[in-house]
Amino acid sequence: MPAAAKSARNGSSKGKKVKEPTGLQSPAVADGLAERLAGSLASDVVGGDFRNAPIIELFQRLLNLNIPEVQQITTEILCGINEISDDAVQKEVRNRSIVISGLSEINADSDASVRQVDTEEKVKEILNILDIECRPVKVFRMGKREEGKPRLVKVELPSRGHWVTTLSRARLLREKPGYNNVFIRRSMTDKERRLEQELRERAKQMNQGKSHEDRVVVYRGEIVPVSSLRRCDLSSALTSPTTMFHVTSLKGK
């Protein structure tokens, strides 16, 4: 710290007992840390030009410095970056993944490889019906088997474009014999699924005793009147498991 600044600070505190901040917030600690950091970096790299260095190399150099405070901060930053990166990757995969419900599965006594091939072939048939020209990245059943209830199928598609087209054409399954109870929806987080469940319950209660024209459906994360949707939008809403309970009630109207 410059002498003039030190003198000014000392003069202003004459006659008073000033409580110095602790930890990294303390000016004295911060000044000392900055000096140690600058000295270490200067001795570590001749010239001190980091502009073209890879970011991971810079973090590694900081970790290699014999300064506990810097090592702690750098570690926290790296952990935060890893968490953000993981979340971003999961979101990217989720944004091109679908979940299929109602897709029958073969006997549990069959070999695991046979069961997997059967599921993949059934997914392939659905993509053929919807005229989706792609090979899924991943196809697998989720959860444990329950008697009389097929498990959900998670399908990771190769691109966002394939995902959008698949969901937009999902209503075509209703026109194909044998697929009346097969539904396609987007992949969701636990929080999104809980919200969808709450919306379904609310919509179900709101529809009690109402005519077809006055009913509501869950569409794009909101409860909306059936009358406000275009025909294609309504079709998409009714082919989604998020409004599955509406399908039966509306068919008889």
Helices and strands as residue ranges (DSSP letters): H 3-12, G 23-25, H 27-44, H 55-64, H 68-94, E 97-101, H 112-129, E 138-142, E 152-156, H 160-168, G 170-175, E 183-186, H 190-207, G 212-214, E 216-219, E 222-225, G 226-228, H 231-238, G 241-243, H 244-251
